Amino acid sequence: MYARYTRTRVGSDVTCYQFQEQVSLFGCNSGFIPSLLSLKIPIGQGELYRWHVNVINELGANTEYSNNTLIIDLKLKQNKTNLSLYEAMDV
């Protein structure tokens, strides 16, 4: 599962996350990463293009998604008491 969360810093040691929506990370038509990448690719750029997305910076620069982050559940089919949630920071 991939999801978009609002990230809020509480003090210097605590970060709180609030679920916003499930998202698709990849895919040319509906992926979140390609939509962030499309803002950076020069017009007319063809294949092969070396790319990099700093997810935190790109979401922060977008007024609609500022203070948001992307979370990945790596063990989606596992026991619900054993969550493995990871924040996508650099792709």
MOPAC internal coordinates of N, CA, C and O (Angstrom, degrees):
PM7 1SCF
backbone

  N    0.0000 0     0.00 0     0.00 0    0    0    0
  C    1.4379 1     0.00 0     0.00 0    1    0    0
  C    1.5229 1   109.18 1     0.00 0    2    1    0
  O    1.2310 1   121.07 1   -40.87 1    3    2    1
  N    1.2927 1   115.56 1   139.13 1    3    2    1
  C    1.4540 1   122.70 1   175.17 1    5    3    2
  C    1.5176 1   106.74 1  -119.98 1    6    5    3
  O    1.2310 1   120.44 1   -41.65 1    7    6    5
  N    1.3112 1   116.77 1   138.35 1    7    6    5
  C    1.4512 1   119.55 1  -177.45 1    9    7    6
  C    1.5198 1   110.55 1  -146.66 1   10    9    7
  O    1.2310 1   121.44 1   -25.15 1   11   10    9
  N    1.3211 1   114.85 1   154.85 1   11   10    9
  C    1.4541 1   122.09 1   174.06 1   13   11   10
  C    1.5224 1   107.56 1  -101.40 1   14   13   11
  O    1.2310 1   121.17 1   -49.77 1   15   14   13
  N    1.3178 1   115.37 1   130.23 1   15   14   13
  C    1.4609 1   122.62 1  -179.86 1   17   15   14
  C    1.5237 1   109.58 1  -123.96 1   18   17   15
  O    1.2310 1   120.59 1   -28.03 1   19   18   17
  N    1.3136 1   116.49 1   151.97 1   19   18   17
  C    1.4558 1   121.32 1   168.30 1   21   19   18
  C    1.5239 1   106.96 1   -86.91 1   22   21   19
  O    1.2310 1   120.88 1   -48.65 1   23   22   21
  N    1.3304 1   115.93 1   131.35 1   23   22   21
  C    1.4638 1   121.40 1  -179.20 1   25   23   22
  C    1.5232 1   108.69 1  -108.03 1   26   25   23
  O    1.2310 1   120.69 1   -51.87 1   27   26   25
  N    1.3416 1   116.29 1   128.13 1   27   26   25
  C    1.4601 1   122.13 1   179.77 1   29   27   26
  C    1.5198 1   109.05 1  -128.52 1   30   29   27
  O    1.2310 1   120.43 1   -52.63 1   31   30   29
  N    1.3251 1   116.77 1   127.37 1   31   30   29
  C    1.4594 1   121.80 1   175.61 1   33   31   30
  C    1.5199 1   108.99 1   -83.78 1   34   33   31
  O    1.2310 1   121.06 1   -48.93 1   35   34   33
  N    1.3421 1   115.58 1   131.07 1   35   34   33
  C    1.4626 1   121.91 1   176.62 1   37   35   34
  C    1.5210 1   106.16 1  -119.83 1   38   37   35
  O    1.2310 1   120.61 1   -75.05 1   39   38   37
  N    1.3067 1   116.44 1   104.95 1   39   38   37
  C    1.4500 1   120.08 1  -175.05 1   41   39   38
  C    1.5177 1   110.21 1    72.16 1   42   41   39
  O    1.2310 1   120.57 1    20.84 1   43   42   41
  N    1.3248 1   116.52 1  -159.16 1   43   42   41
  C    1.4584 1   120.12 1  -177.79 1   45   43   42
  C    1.5311 1   112.90 1   -96.48 1   46   45   43
  O    1.2310 1   119.85 1   166.65 1   47   46   45
  N    1.3314 1   117.90 1   -13.35 1   47   46   45
  C    1.4559 1   120.52 1  -173.87 1   49   47   46
  C    1.5245 1   115.46 1  -117.06 1   50   49   47
  O    1.2310 1   119.44 1   174.16 1   51   50   49
  N    1.3251 1   118.67 1    -5.84 1   51   50   49
  C    1.4634 1   120.62 1  -172.90 1   53   51   50
  C    1.5231 1   110.12 1  -123.45 1   54   53   51
  O    1.2310 1   120.92 1   -45.08 1   55   54   53
  N    1.3192 1   115.84 1   134.92 1   55   54   53
  C    1.4563 1   122.95 1   173.28 1   57   55   54
  C    1.5185 1   108.40 1  -122.93 1   58   57   55
  O    1.2310 1   120.13 1   -49.89 1   59   58   57
  N    1.3205 1   117.36 1   130.11 1   59   58   57
  C    1.4672 1   122.28 1   178.76 1   61   59   58
  C    1.5230 1   108.89 1  -107.99 1   62   61   59
  O    1.2310 1   120.92 1   -37.95 1   63   62   61
  N    1.3308 1   115.84 1   142.05 1   63   62   61
  C    1.4597 1   122.74 1  -179.98 1   65   63   62
  C    1.5199 1   109.34 1  -120.74 1   66   65   63
  O    1.2310 1   120.47 1   -44.39 1   67   66   65
  N    1.3424 1   116.70 1   135.61 1   67   66   65
  C    1.4577 1   121.40 1   177.25 1   69   67   66
  C    1.5230 1   108.57 1  -126.27 1   70   69   67
  O    1.2310 1   120.93 1   -56.31 1   71   70   69
  N    1.3362 1   115.83 1   123.69 1   71   70   69
  C    1.4590 1   122.59 1  -177.83 1   73   71   70
  C    1.5240 1   110.54 1   -59.62 1   74   73   71
  O    1.2310 1   120.80 1   -44.42 1   75   74   73
  N    1.3509 1   116.08 1   135.58 1   75   74   73
  C    1.4588 1   122.10 1   176.10 1   77   75   74
  C    1.5269 1   111.71 1  -112.61 1   78   77   75
  O    1.2310 1   120.84 1   128.02 1   79   78   77
  N    1.3560 1   116.00 1   -51.98 1   79   78   77
  C    1.4607 1   120.00 1  -178.71 1   81   79   78
  C    1.5250 1   110.52 1  -168.06 1   82   81   79
  O    1.2310 1   121.12 1   -24.17 1   83   82   81
  N    1.3369 1   115.46 1   155.83 1   83   82   81
  C    1.4559 1   119.72 1   170.91 1   85   83   82
  C    1.5231 1   107.32 1   -79.17 1   86   85   83
  O    1.2310 1   120.92 1   -37.28 1   87   86   85
  N    1.3330 1   115.85 1   142.72 1   87   86   85
  C    1.4618 1   120.65 1  -178.42 1   89   87   86
  C    1.5184 1   110.06 1  -135.54 1   90   89   87
  O    1.2310 1   121.17 1   -17.45 1   91   90   89
  N    1.3093 1   115.37 1   162.55 1   91   90   89
  C    1.4539 1   122.87 1   170.41 1   93   91   90
  C    1.5295 1   106.18 1   -98.03 1   94   93   91
  O    1.2310 1   120.34 1   -51.43 1   95   94   93
  N    1.3255 1   116.96 1   128.57 1   95   94   93
  C    1.4688 1   118.48 1  -179.25 1   97   95   94
  C    1.5122 1   112.85 1   -81.17 1   98   97   95
  O    1.2310 1   120.42 1   138.52 1   99   98   97
  N    1.3306 1   116.81 1   -41.48 1   99   98   97
  C    1.4559 1   120.82 1  -175.37 1  101   99   98
  C    1.5188 1   109.98 1  -119.87 1  102  101   99
  O    1.2310 1   120.06 1    -8.60 1  103  102  101
  N    1.2988 1   117.49 1   171.40 1  103  102  101
  C    1.4573 1   122.64 1  -176.95 1  105  103  102
  C    1.5177 1   108.86 1   115.88 1  106  105  103
  O    1.2310 1   120.36 1   -47.26 1  107  106  105
  N    1.3072 1   116.92 1   132.74 1  107  106  105
  C    1.4673 1   120.03 1  -172.02 1  109  107  106
  C    1.5235 1   113.29 1   -71.13 1  110  109  107
  O    1.2310 1   119.32 1   157.83 1  111  110  109
  N    1.3334 1   118.91 1   -22.17 1  111  110  109
  C    1.4634 1   120.04 1  -177.63 1  113  111  110
  C    1.5154 1   114.28 1   -95.87 1  114  113  111
  O    1.2310 1   119.79 1   146.86 1  115  114  113
  N    1.3333 1   118.00 1   -33.14 1  115  114  113
  C    1.4593 1   118.44 1  -173.93 1  117  115  114
  C    1.5231 1   113.90 1  -134.97 1  118  117  115
  O    1.2310 1   119.68 1  -168.72 1  119  118  117
  N    1.2992 1   118.22 1    11.28 1  119  118  117
  C    1.4543 1   120.21 1  -176.05 1  121  119  118
  C    1.5139 1   113.61 1   -79.13 1  122  121  119
  O    1.2310 1   121.08 1   -38.58 1  123  122  121
  N    1.3244 1   115.54 1   141.42 1  123  122  121
  C    1.4572 1   121.58 1  -179.88 1  125  123  122
  C    1.5297 1   111.18 1   -69.47 1  126  125  123
  O    1.2310 1   119.98 1   137.75 1  127  126  125
  N    1.3338 1   117.65 1   -42.25 1  127  126  125
  C    1.4724 1   121.01 1  -179.48 1  129  127  126
  C    1.5349 1   110.67 1   -64.87 1  130  129  127
  O    1.2310 1   118.86 1   132.35 1  131  130  129
  N    1.3513 1   119.77 1   -47.65 1  131  130  129
  C    1.4671 1   118.60 1   176.71 1  133  131  130
  C    1.5272 1   113.59 1   -59.81 1  134  133  131
  O    1.2310 1   120.01 1   146.28 1  135  134  133
  N    1.3288 1   117.59 1   -33.72 1  135  134  133
  C    1.4674 1   118.54 1   178.82 1  137  135  134
  C    1.5278 1   110.79 1   -68.69 1  138  137  135
  O    1.2310 1   119.90 1   142.74 1  139  138  137
  N    1.3420 1   117.79 1   -37.26 1  139  138  137
  C    1.4658 1   120.20 1   174.87 1  141  139  138
  C    1.5246 1   110.90 1   -68.00 1  142  141  139
  O    1.2310 1   120.89 1   141.01 1  143  142  141
  N    1.3247 1   115.91 1   -38.99 1  143  142  141
  C    1.4650 1   121.09 1  -179.34 1  145  143  142
  C    1.5242 1   111.57 1   -68.21 1  146  145  143
  O    1.2310 1   120.26 1   145.73 1  147  146  145
  N    1.3245 1   117.11 1   -34.27 1  147  146  145
  C    1.4710 1   120.27 1  -177.68 1  149  147  146
  C    1.5235 1   111.97 1   -61.63 1  150  149  147
  O    1.2310 1   120.10 1   156.06 1  151  150  149
  N    1.3125 1   117.42 1   -23.94 1  151  150  149
  C    1.4631 1   121.01 1   178.14 1  153  151  150
  C    1.5233 1   112.13 1   -73.21 1  154  153  151
  O    1.2310 1   120.33 1   162.87 1  155  154  153
  N    1.3373 1   116.98 1   -17.13 1  155  154  153
  C    1.4637 1   121.63 1  -174.96 1  157  155  154
  C    1.5224 1   113.98 1  -106.68 1  158  157  155
  O    1.2310 1   119.54 1   158.65 1  159  158  157
  N    1.3442 1   118.49 1   -21.35 1  159  158  157
  C    1.4604 1   121.48 1  -174.68 1  161  159  158
  C    1.5315 1   109.96 1   -76.34 1  162  161  159
  O    1.2310 1   119.96 1   -49.99 1  163  162  161
  N    1.3283 1   117.68 1   130.01 1  163  162  161
  C    1.4639 1   120.23 1   177.63 1  165  163  162
  C    1.5333 1   110.75 1   -63.35 1  166  165  163
  O    1.2310 1   120.73 1   -35.23 1  167  166  165
  N    1.3246 1   116.21 1   144.77 1  167  166  165
  C    1.4691 1   121.46 1   178.77 1  169  167  166
  C    1.5242 1   108.99 1   -61.40 1  170  169  167
  O    1.2310 1   120.71 1   -44.78 1  171  170  169
  N    1.3271 1   116.25 1   135.22 1  171  170  169
  C    1.4588 1   121.82 1   179.50 1  173  171  170
  C    1.5176 1   114.00 1    84.89 1  174  173  171
  O    1.2310 1   120.21 1  -179.34 1  175  174  173
  N    1.3215 1   117.20 1     0.66 1  175  174  173
  C    1.4638 1   120.68 1   179.57 1  177  175  174
  C    1.5201 1   109.32 1   -68.38 1  178  177  175
  O    1.2310 1   120.77 1   -52.07 1  179  178  177
  N    1.3152 1   116.14 1   127.93 1  179  178  177
  C    1.4575 1   121.07 1   178.50 1  181  179  178
  C    1.5134 1   111.05 1  -102.00 1  182  181  179
  O    1.2310 1   121.33 1    10.01 1  183  182  181
  N    1.3121 1   115.06 1  -169.99 1  183  182  181
  C    1.4648 1   121.40 1   176.28 1  185  183  182
  C    1.5153 1   107.50 1   -72.06 1  186  185  183
  O    1.2310 1   115.71 1   -18.90 1  187  186  185
  N    1.1045 1   125.74 1   161.10 1  187  186  185
  C    1.4310 1   141.76 1   -36.93 1  189  187  186
  C    1.5117 1   109.15 1   -67.45 1  190  189  187
  O    1.2310 1   120.98 1   -47.90 1  191  190  189
  N    1.2881 1   115.73 1   132.10 1  191  190  189
  C    1.4601 1   121.51 1   179.58 1  193  191  190
  C    1.5091 1   108.87 1  -133.01 1  194  193  191
  O    1.2310 1   120.51 1   -62.08 1  195  194  193
  N    1.3183 1   116.63 1   117.92 1  195  194  193
  C    1.4660 1   120.58 1   176.21 1  197  195  194
  C    1.5177 1   107.56 1   -75.35 1  198  197  195
  O    1.2310 1   121.30 1   -52.28 1  199  198  197
  N    1.3241 1   115.12 1   127.72 1  199  198  197
  C    1.4502 1   118.99 1  -177.37 1  201  199  198
  C    1.5151 1   111.63 1  -133.82 1  202  201  199
  O    1.2310 1   121.72 1   -17.90 1  203  202  201
  N    1.3074 1   114.31 1   162.10 1  203  202  201
  C    1.4621 1   122.37 1  -179.83 1  205  203  202
  C    1.5241 1   107.09 1  -154.47 1  206  205  203
  O    1.2310 1   120.18 1   -43.85 1  207  206  205
  N    1.3176 1   117.26 1   136.15 1  207  206  205
  C    1.4564 1   121.64 1   177.07 1  209  207  206
  C    1.5260 1   109.34 1  -127.14 1  210  209  207
  O    1.2310 1   120.94 1   -62.60 1  211  210  209
  N    1.3260 1   115.80 1   117.40 1  211  210  209
  C    1.4521 1   121.00 1   169.97 1  213  211  210
  C    1.5274 1   105.12 1   -86.54 1  214  213  211
  O    1.2310 1   120.46 1   -80.13 1  215  214  213
  N    1.3219 1   116.73 1    99.87 1  215  214  213
  C    1.4633 1   122.73 1  -171.55 1  217  215  214
  C    1.5247 1   111.23 1   -58.41 1  218  217  215
  O    1.2310 1   120.05 1   136.77 1  219  218  217
  N    1.3148 1   117.50 1   -43.23 1  219  218  217
  C    1.4646 1   121.38 1  -178.41 1  221  219  218
  C    1.5300 1   110.67 1   -60.87 1  222  221  219
  O    1.2310 1   120.17 1   132.15 1  223  222  221
  N    1.3335 1   117.27 1   -47.85 1  223  222  221
  C    1.4685 1   121.15 1  -179.45 1  225  223  222
  C    1.5179 1   112.32 1   -66.47 1  226  225  223
  O    1.2310 1   120.56 1   136.64 1  227  226  225
  N    1.3389 1   116.53 1   -43.36 1  227  226  225
  C    1.4616 1   120.16 1  -177.41 1  229  227  226
  C    1.5227 1   111.72 1   -66.57 1  230  229  227
  O    1.2310 1   119.90 1   138.27 1  231  230  229
  N    1.3310 1   117.79 1   -41.73 1  231  230  229
  C    1.4594 1   120.01 1   177.05 1  233  231  230
  C    1.5260 1   111.01 1   -67.58 1  234  233  231
  O    1.2310 1   120.78 1   142.98 1  235  234  233
  N    1.3328 1   116.11 1   -37.02 1  235  234  233
  C    1.4630 1   120.36 1   179.20 1  237  235  234
  C    1.5168 1   113.01 1   -66.88 1  238  237  235
  O    1.2310 1   120.34 1   149.88 1  239  238  237
  N    1.3438 1   116.95 1   -30.12 1  239  238  237
  C    1.4581 1   121.54 1   179.95 1  241  239  238
  C    1.5305 1   111.76 1   -78.27 1  242  241  239
  O    1.2310 1   120.20 1   161.71 1  243  242  241
  N    1.3201 1   117.22 1   -18.29 1  243  242  241
  C    1.4555 1   122.73 1  -179.40 1  245  243  242
  C    1.5305 1   108.36 1   -91.38 1  246  245  243
  O    1.2310 1   119.85 1   -63.22 1  247  246  245
  N    1.3340 1   117.89 1   116.78 1  247  246  245
  C    1.4604 1   120.36 1  -175.64 1  249  247  246
  C    1.5240 1   112.72 1   -61.60 1  250  249  247
  O    1.2310 1   119.98 1   150.44 1  251  250  249
  N    1.3256 1   117.65 1   -29.56 1  251  250  249
  C    1.4638 1   120.40 1   179.23 1  253  251  250
  C    1.5247 1   111.83 1   -69.42 1  254  253  251
  O    1.2310 1   120.24 1   149.18 1  255  254  253
  N    1.3507 1   117.15 1   -30.82 1  255  254  253
  C    1.4557 1   121.39 1  -175.03 1  257  255  254
  C    1.5223 1   113.64 1  -117.82 1  258  257  255
  O    1.2310 1   119.13 1  -160.94 1  259  258  257
  N    1.3262 1   119.26 1    19.06 1  259  258  257
  C    1.4629 1   119.13 1   178.54 1  261  259  258
  C    1.5287 1   108.41 1   -63.42 1  262  261  259
  O    1.2310 1   120.72 1   -33.85 1  263  262  261
  N    1.3089 1   116.23 1   146.15 1  263  262  261
  C    1.4747 1   124.25 1  -175.39 1  265  263  262
  C    1.5188 1   112.45 1    64.67 1  266  265  263
  O    1.2310 1   120.05 1  -156.42 1  267  266  265
  N    1.3400 1   117.50 1    23.58 1  267  266  265
  C    1.4574 1   121.98 1   176.66 1  269  267  266
  C    1.5128 1   109.70 1  -111.23 1  270  269  267
  O    1.2310 1   121.09 1   -18.58 1  271  270  269
  N    1.3223 1   115.52 1   161.42 1  271  270  269
  C    1.4540 1   121.85 1   176.42 1  273  271  270
  C    1.5204 1   108.64 1  -148.74 1  274  273  271
  O    1.2310 1   120.64 1   -14.64 1  275  274  273
  N    1.3211 1   116.39 1   165.36 1  275  274  273
  C    1.4563 1   122.06 1   178.10 1  277  275  274
  C    1.5239 1   108.62 1  -108.90 1  278  277  275
  O    1.2310 1   120.41 1   -49.39 1  279  278  277
  N    1.3177 1   116.83 1   130.61 1  279  278  277
  C    1.4625 1   123.33 1  -177.62 1  281  279  278
  C    1.5288 1   109.10 1  -116.71 1  282  281  279
  O    1.2310 1   120.94 1   -41.91 1  283  282  281
  N    1.3281 1   115.80 1   138.09 1  283  282  281
  C    1.4640 1   122.75 1   179.04 1  285  283  282
  C    1.5240 1   108.32 1  -116.14 1  286  285  283
  O    1.2310 1   120.49 1   -48.74 1  287  286  285
  N    1.3301 1   116.66 1   131.26 1  287  286  285
  C    1.4635 1   122.39 1   172.57 1  289  287  286
  C    1.5285 1   106.66 1   -97.07 1  290  289  287
  O    1.2310 1   120.18 1   -77.25 1  291  290  289
  N    1.3324 1   117.25 1   102.75 1  291  290  289
  C    1.4586 1   121.12 1  -175.53 1  293  291  290
  C    1.5189 1   114.09 1   -73.77 1  294  293  291
  O    1.2310 1   119.80 1   158.56 1  295  294  293
  N    1.3119 1   117.98 1   -21.44 1  295  294  293
  C    1.4681 1   121.41 1  -178.91 1  297  295  294
  C    1.5253 1   109.42 1  -120.73 1  298  297  295
  O    1.2310 1   121.04 1  -120.83 1  299  298  297
  N    1.3089 1   115.61 1    59.17 1  299  298  297
  C    1.4536 1   122.33 1  -174.58 1  301  299  298
  C    1.5167 1   113.38 1   -57.85 1  302  301  299
  O    1.2310 1   120.09 1   142.02 1  303  302  301
  N    1.3240 1   117.43 1   -37.98 1  303  302  301
  C    1.4608 1   121.09 1  -175.42 1  305  303  302
  C    1.5315 1   112.76 1   -91.27 1  306  305  303
  O    1.2310 1   120.05 1  -177.39 1  307  306  305
  N    1.3154 1   117.50 1     2.61 1  307  306  305
  C    1.4619 1   121.62 1  -178.36 1  309  307  306
  C    1.5251 1   110.94 1   -80.49 1  310  309  307
  O    1.2310 1   121.27 1    -5.96 1  311  310  309
  N    1.3075 1   115.18 1   174.04 1  311  310  309
  C    1.4528 1   123.42 1   176.83 1  313  311  310
  C    1.5333 1   109.63 1   -54.88 1  314  313  311
  O    1.2310 1   119.90 1   -46.34 1  315  314  313
  N    1.3218 1   117.80 1   133.66 1  315  314  313
  C    1.4606 1   122.27 1  -176.82 1  317  315  314
  C    1.5252 1   113.61 1   -63.75 1  318  317  315
  O    1.2310 1   120.00 1   164.02 1  319  318  317
  N    1.3320 1   117.60 1   -15.98 1  319  318  317
  C    1.4623 1   119.30 1   177.38 1  321  319  318
  C    1.5240 1   111.83 1   -83.89 1  322  321  319
  O    1.2310 1   120.13 1   173.74 1  323  322  321
  N    1.3345 1   117.36 1    -6.26 1  323  322  321
  C    1.4605 1   121.73 1   179.94 1  325  323  322
  C    1.5258 1   108.87 1  -120.00 1  326  325  323
  O    1.2310 1   120.42 1   -98.81 1  327  326  325
  N    1.3343 1   116.81 1    81.19 1  327  326  325
  C    1.4530 1   121.61 1  -179.34 1  329  327  326
  C    1.5188 1   110.46 1   -84.07 1  330  329  327
  O    1.2310 1   120.98 1   -36.41 1  331  330  329
  N    1.3151 1   115.73 1   143.59 1  331  330  329
  C    1.4572 1   121.90 1   173.70 1  333  331  330
  C    1.5200 1   107.76 1  -128.99 1  334  333  331
  O    1.2310 1   120.78 1   -98.96 1  335  334  333
  N    1.3272 1   116.11 1    81.04 1  335  334  333
  C    1.4454 1   122.25 1  -177.92 1  337  335  334
  C    1.5198 1   109.82 1   -98.30 1  338  337  335
  O    1.2310 1   121.11 1   -45.35 1  339  338  337
  N    1.3340 1   115.48 1   134.65 1  339  338  337
  C    1.4561 1   121.75 1  -178.70 1  341  339  338
  C    1.5235 1   109.46 1  -132.62 1  342  341  339
  O    1.2310 1   120.97 1   -38.90 1  343  342  341
  N    1.3151 1   115.74 1   141.10 1  343  342  341
  C    1.4477 1   121.02 1   178.42 1  345  343  342
  C    1.5246 1   108.67 1   -91.21 1  346  345  343
  O    1.2310 1   120.51 1   -55.57 1  347  346  345
  N    1.3265 1   116.63 1   124.43 1  347  346  345
  C    1.4723 1   121.67 1   176.86 1  349  347  346
  C    1.5329 1   107.18 1   -77.29 1  350  349  347
  O    1.2310 1   120.79 1   -65.19 1  351  350  349
  N    1.3219 1   116.09 1   114.81 1  351  350  349
  C    1.4526 1   119.82 1  -175.88 1  353  351  350
  C    1.5240 1   112.42 1  -114.16 1  354  353  351
  O    1.2310 1   120.19 1   151.46 1  355  354  353
  N    1.3211 1   117.24 1   -28.54 1  355  354  353
  C    1.4550 1   121.41 1  -173.26 1  357  355  354
  C    1.5237 1   108.63 1  -148.09 1  358  357  355
  O    1.2310 1   120.70 1   -59.67 1  359  358  357
  N    1.3214 1   116.27 1   120.33 1  359  358  357
  C    1.4740 1   120.41 1  -179.34 1  361  359  358
  C    1.5114 1   108.48 1  -122.48 1  362  361  359
  O    1.2310 1   120.10 1   180.00 1  363  362  361

